[in-house]
Amino acid sequence: MEVVDHGDCAVAPGDLRRSHAQLADVLRGVLAAGAMPLVLGGDHSLSLPTLRVLSERFGTDGYAVVHFDTHADTAAELYGVRVSHGTPFRVAVEEGYLDGHNAVQLGLRGTWPGPDDFAWMREAGFRWHTMDEIDARGLQRVLDDAIAHAANAAPRVYLTVDVDVLDPAFAPGTGTPEPGGLTTRELRAALRRVASELDLCAADVVEVCPPFDVAGITALAGERIALDILTGMAARRTGTSLS
């Protein structure tokens, strides 16, 4: 499997919508070339242009989403802002870029989302697996369900990873840390499995925040997470077992 560093996407400081438009243009070019984009963020708002471009190319029924995160990112708005790192999956559903029935989330915990957001998610068709469920049932059994759901929903998958799905002990350098998450070892193995068992059409690793990062711990985790996604893809394409 050949991997190419496409380089940085130009951003417009302070202008999120323009930055999203520029990322969307880059993604369209990558997909048109027959390649799979692996985006290194950046905050989770960048999922919105990704979802928009995937919908353009494959249709809303043509891809599923596997989303690792401590937060669902399905708020109607965040501090009065419609498009932000806390809203991309709701905005994508409401604007017609994503079918919520095709989305499965893993690692949710903490005090948000609340009942109203969960009610909206349930109505929109989202599936989610909390950290409490992962603790009770075991990560592998939860992955069995999540992978099966994504595979049955659509022929290809967008894998999106917010680094705050990790416990802050393993990823302090992120904007909204929440105690009680996955270990780096658990997440790396999970991502290798997802990428080896599902046909990825896009992926990203987001919410690494260098100014908050103690001794570069989070950056190291983010780098390995990206490599593990590529490793799983390579295993799938070559028929190599990861066990």
Buried (B, 14 or more C-beta within 10 A) or exposed (E): EEEEEBEEBEBEEEEBEEBBEBBBBBBBEBBEEEEBBBBBBBBBBBBBBBBBBBBEBBEBEBBBBBBBBBBBBBBEEBEEEEBBBBBBBBBBBBEEBBBBBBBBBBBBBBEBBEEEBBEBBEEBEBBBBBBEBBEEEEBEEBBBBBBEBBBEBBEBBBBBBBBBBBBBEBBBBBBBBBEEBBBBEBBBBBBBBBBBBBBBBBBBBBBBBEEBBEEEBBBBBBBBBBBBBBBBBBBBEEEEEBE
